[in-house]
Amino acid sequence: MHEKHIEDLIVRYIKDGDVVSIGSSELGEKFIKKLALALEEEHMPIDKISFVPTSIQNAAIASSLGLLIADINDVEVDVAIEFVNQIDDNFNFVKRESSSFVRDKMIAQSAGILIGVTEENGFVKKLKGKIPFEVATFGWKRTLNQLDSLGTARRRMNGKIPFKTETGHYVIEVDIDKIFSYEDLEFEAKNIPGVLETGLFVGFADKIITHGKKIQLLSRTEFK
């Protein structure tokens, strides 16, 4: 996504006084920097914008740039922005990069408006491929074996070391050819002891922005 498009997104959806959160990801970190820059260029008082971080890195970047840090225990999020891998035309999406899917899902539930941002080829008719599951480290092999019934399950690795979320959990990725019912998959997975959260976000997004050769904005209201 070009920098100018990111700035346009900020100006369009984030207002003075909003509580904002950016989902944890590499693109999310870049967006936080653009947010602070846009606030400065628009001469908006930075202390009028509150930021709820979803990772230690997000918090460090936001704090270094002068953004006011807010706690999800004390506020509700006005605008959340997620950079996602796939999103369908029913506004369901899959996010694979995260420091904690538990945190990201809590932010998604809190958000008054959630904007899913993806590349053009990430806008699909049906979600498929790898779905991440955040799982407890205790008995993780049992959890993996049960998730394997949904597809091919593997524990995510960071080189030779098991990847751990900032909330102290493992991530198991399940390669699924095609998801026929997102709700059933969520229910079946979370019914497995040890599964804490998933990278599948069903019914949370309010708007979609796709980027590539062109920028496209879709809203739920356009489908009614």
C-alpha positions in Angstrom: 0.0 0.0 0.0 1.4 3.4 -0.9 2.0 5.8 1.9 -0.4 8.4 0.5 -3.2 5.8 0.6 -2.5 5.1 4.2 -2.6 8.8 5.0 -6.0 9.1 3.2 -7.3 6.2 5.2 -6.3 7.9 8.5 -7.9 11.2 7.5 -11.1 9.6 6.4 -11.8 7.3 9.4 -10.0 8.6 12.4 -11.4 11.7 14.1 -10.2 13.9 16.8 -11.0 12.3 20.1 -11.2 8.7 18.9 -9.8 5.7 20.6 -7.8 3.8 18.0 -6.2 0.4 17.8 -4.1 -1.2 15.1 -3.8 -5.0 15.0 -0.4 -6.4 15.6 1.6 -7.0 12.4 4.5 -5.6 10.4 2.2 -3.4 8.3 0.3 -2.4 11.5 3.6 -1.0 13.0 4.1 1.1 9.8 0.6 2.4 10.1 1.1 3.5 13.6 4.0 5.7 12.4 1.8 7.1 9.7 -0.9 7.8 12.2 1.4 9.9 14.3 2.7 11.8 11.3 -0.8 12.5 10.0 -1.8 13.9 13.4 1.2 16.2 13.4 0.6 17.4 9.8 -3.1 18.0 10.4 -2.2 20.0 13.6 -4.5 17.8 15.6 -3.7 17.7 19.4 -2.1 14.2 19.9 -3.5 14.0 23.4 -7.0 14.0 21.9 -6.3 10.6 20.2 -6.0 7.6 22.4 -4.3 4.4 21.2 -4.9 0.9 22.5 -1.8 -1.3 21.7 -2.1 -5.0 20.8 1.6 -5.8 21.3 4.7 -4.7 23.2 6.1 -3.4 19.9 3.0 -1.4 19.1 3.0 0.1 22.5 6.7 1.1 22.3 6.3 2.7 18.8 3.1 4.6 19.8 4.7 5.8 23.1 7.9 7.0 21.3 5.8 9.0 18.9 3.8 10.7 21.6 0.5 8.9 21.2 -1.6 8.7 24.4 -1.8 5.0 25.5 -5.2 3.7 26.6 -6.2 0.5 28.4 -8.9 -1.8 26.9 -10.1 -2.2 30.5 -11.0 1.4 30.6 -12.2 2.3 27.1 -14.0 1.0 24.1 -12.3 1.2 20.7 -13.8 3.6 18.2 -11.8 2.5 15.1 -9.7 -0.6 14.7 -7.6 -1.4 11.6 -6.5 -4.9 10.8 -4.1 -5.8 8.0 -5.3 -9.3 7.0 -4.4 -12.1 4.6 -7.8 -12.9 3.2 -11.2 -11.4 3.5 -14.4 -12.5 1.7 -17.4 -10.5 0.4 -19.3 -11.3 3.6 -16.6 -9.4 5.6 -15.1 -12.4 7.3 -11.4 -12.6 7.3 -8.3 -14.6 8.2 -5.3 -13.0 9.9 -2.1 -15.1 10.2 0.4 -12.6 11.6 -0.2 -11.7 15.2 1.6 -11.3 18.5 -1.6 -12.5 20.2 -4.9 -13.6 18.5 -6.5 -13.3 22.0 -5.7 -9.6 22.1 -6.7 -9.0 18.5 -10.0 -10.7 18.9 -10.8 -8.6 22.0 -10.0 -5.4 20.1 -12.2 -6.6 17.2 -15.1 -7.2 19.6 -14.7 -3.8 21.2 -14.4 -1.8 17.9 -17.2 0.5 16.8 -15.8 0.3 13.3 -13.3 -2.4 12.2 -11.6 -1.9 8.8 -10.0 -4.9 7.2 -7.1 -4.0 4.8 -5.8 -6.6 2.3 -4.1 -6.9 -1.0 -6.3 -7.2 -4.1 -5.7 -11.0 -4.4 -6.6 -11.3 -0.7 -10.3 -10.4 -1.5 -11.8 -13.9 -2.1 -15.2 -15.6 -2.5 -14.3 -18.2 0.1 -11.6 -18.3 2.8 -9.1 -21.2 2.6 -5.5 -22.1 3.4 -3.8 -21.9 6.8 -5.9 -20.9 9.8 -3.9 -20.1 13.0 -5.1 -21.2 16.4 -3.6 -19.9 19.6 -3.4 -22.7 22.1 -2.2 -23.4 25.6 1.3 -24.8 25.9 0.0 -27.4 28.4 -0.9 -30.6 26.5 -0.3 -28.9 23.2 0.4 -32.2 21.4 -3.1 -33.4 22.4 -4.5 -30.1 21.1 -2.6 -30.4 17.8 -3.8 -34.0 17.3 -7.4 -32.9 17.7 -7.0 -29.9 15.4 -5.5 -32.3 12.8 -9.0 -33.6 12.3 -9.8 -30.3 10.6 -6.9 -30.3 8.2 -3.1 -30.7 8.3 -1.9 -29.2 11.7 1.6 -28.0 12.5 3.0 -26.0 15.4 4.4 -22.6 14.2 8.1 -22.3 14.6 10.5 -19.4 14.9 13.5 -21.0 13.3 14.2 -24.0 15.5 12.3 -22.6 18.5 8.5 -22.9 18.9 6.8 -19.6 18.3 5.1 -18.1 21.3 2.6 -15.3 21.4 3.1 -12.4 23.8 0.4 -14.0 26.0 2.6 -17.0 26.4 0.9 -19.5 24.1 1.7 -21.6 21.0 0.3 -21.1 17.6 -0.9 -24.2 15.6 -1.6 -23.6 11.9 -4.1 -25.8 10.2 -4.1 -26.0 6.4 -7.8 -26.2 5.4 -8.7 -26.7 1.7 -12.0 -24.9 2.0 -14.1 -23.7 4.9 -17.7 -24.6 4.3 -19.0 -23.1 7.6 -16.9 -20.5 9.5 -19.2 -20.6 12.5 -19.0 -24.4 12.7 -15.2 -24.3 12.4 -15.0 -21.7 15.2 -17.3 -23.7 17.4 -15.6 -27.1 16.7 -12.1 -25.7 17.3 -13.0 -23.8 20.5 -14.7 -26.9 21.8 -11.2 -28.5 21.9 -9.6 -28.1 25.3 -6.5 -26.0 24.9 -7.7 -23.9 22.0 -7.9 -20.3 23.2 -8.5 -18.2 20.1 -8.3 -18.4 16.3 -7.1 -16.2 13.4 -10.6 -16.5 11.9 -12.7 -13.4 12.4 -16.3 -14.0 11.6 -18.6 -11.0 11.3 -16.3 -8.4 12.8 -15.3 -6.3 9.8 -17.4 -3.3 8.9 -15.4 -2.0 5.9 -12.9 -3.5 3.5 -10.0 -1.8 1.8 -8.2 -3.7 -1.0 -5.0 -2.3 -2.4 -2.8 -3.1 -5.4 -3.1 -1.6 -8.9 -6.1 0.3 -7.5 -7.7 1.0 -4.1 -11.2 -0.3 -3.5 -13.4 0.5 -0.5 -16.3 -1.7 0.4 -18.8 -1.2 3.2 -21.4 -3.5 4.7 -24.1 -1.0 3.7 -23.3 -1.5 0.1 -24.6 -5.0 0.2 -28.0 -4.2 1.7 
